[in-house]
Amino acid sequence: MISANRRAFLKVAAGASLALPSLLGSAHARATQVTVASLLGEDKPETKIWRHIQEQVEAQLPGRFRFNIVTNGALGGEKQVAEASRLGAVQASLSTVSALSGWVPELQLLDLPFLFRDAEHLRRVVSGDTGISLQEKLRVQSFVASGFIDYGARHLLTKEPVTTPQDIRGKRIRVIQSPLHTKLWSAYGAAPVGIPITETYNALSTGVADAMDLTKSAYTGFKLYEVVPCMTETAHIRASGVVYFSALFWNSLGEEERGVLSAAAQSGARYFNQLVHEDEVRSVEVARQNGGQLLQPLDMDTWREGATSVWQDFAAIVGGMDKIHAVVEA
């Protein structure tokens, strides 16, 4: 029997272009459709980056590509979109490294809790040899990652105020479907539940989950302040991600087209990072206007101690403790 997710992928594949070129009057009027999946709306960085990329590409290759940017998670959550990309039904998207770690476990290095001090620290790491190595591993799995992005820090979101690790004990917390995130919250005594981001609002509103963690921008983008009004600024994980293209799509392009798309994606990544910083300020204000509370965590030493076991458990997967410490010192 075909699973529901598989049926969804096949439906997308049937309805979307497989990036085959279509002739529009002459050999020089070729337009290749690029179906792009965005989780959020037109006003959020997750979609604005693709409008930016579209403009950059059109300026360099007029009429060569036709972007179909599908917003508000209409094509599914990150993992559904990633699988659709591997099938060739979606040509491009963004993804957190967490969602892609099932294909490339080494990506979990960037997800280790309390590893990065700030955005600049993350940028230095992904701009160097570590980033190049991870891009190569993604390519093997049919994801052509043209740029790394920074979604901002992940913070704890709860229905009632939580400021210490003891407060989260026993709570059902929605997590990204990733072993690392499951291990992290289990270390604090919470009960992790893997739920796609597009289903999280309903899970929280119906009591399937009591808490979750997310960036400030996405917190407001999904209107989660309505169901988890308390945000504790733990900043436990720097939520990094990638701008990627389907390898099936990429391999159908010429060298010039790849070069233009790659340059546009890298420009888009820098634009995205700037937008996220600005959007976080606005998002916090919107959340506050709608009943959200911003809390400061207490007992940070205990929060960090809970994360050290995650470093140890994932060291062998991400390249060893020496690799982790090298990132810390970068």
Phi, psi and omega in degrees: 000137180281131180291162180299319180296320181295319178298321179297319180296317181294325178295317178297319181297323181288328185265347184250155177293143175267026175066025175278136183294145174239140182275132180243065174102325179201170181296339183264001181247043183276131177236120179260125180285137177238102177276120184245132178258126175237136182285334187240183187276183184296336184273357185255155180305327182300334177258321180302327179300323182283330173295321178296313180298317178303315180295319180296316181293317181298324179294326182271324183228073184304128176074002183281327181234148175237107183277129174245094186267110184262116190260178172058034175065022184296336179262009177109179178282182186302315183290322177298316180295319180299318179293320176298325177295318179296331178278346180094003182279331175242133184268336184200154177190181169251157173205144168293153177294334179301315184291335181266357185291342175295331177268324181232087184303330182297340177299340182295346173305316183287347182262357183300132185292142178056034180269318184259138180284321184195185183296322180295322177299313178299316182301317180298321183290312184284345178275351184255205184299326180298315179297317180298316180298318180292323177298321179295321179291323177295321181299321178301329181265017174077021174246116178266098184273110183267347180193149175265145179233161181238108180283352185100177181282148174272137180234161182277131180241126185220165178281324178241156182304133177227121180235343179237159177302328180296330182292336184269351182301131177084352181280144174276115184245127176291132178231157167302143182286074184217134179303324181296313181294324177297315180296318182302308185284334173295326179297335178265003178086010177275169179249098183291141176230119180281117183221132176301148184301326182289346180253001188291317182305311181296322180297321179287322183288333181262358178089006175296328176226152180255341188203171174196179171229148185192166176283162180296319182297312181290329177307313179281325180302323179265006180056037183287346175299342179286335183241337174227082189287349183258122175246119176259121187283068179284330181048043188285333178225135173276110189282091178270161181204186180225152167265119185228157175240152174294133179296326178299317177293311184302318183290345178274354185265160174276170183299318180296316181297317179299317181298318180292316179296319180297314179296320179294321179294320179293320175297319179297323179297317178295320178296317179301313181300321177294316180298319181299316179303314180291322183290329179299319179298313179295320184297318179297319180294318178297317180298317179297319179295339181251025174094002179287150179240139177252120185242152176259134180289149175252161175057053184298331178299320179290321175302315182291324179299322178297333182277339184296328179294330178292317177304313182295318182292331185254003182303313183296330182284321188264000176121006176098162181295329178298321179295317179299314181292329176294323177292318179302321183273356185300000000 
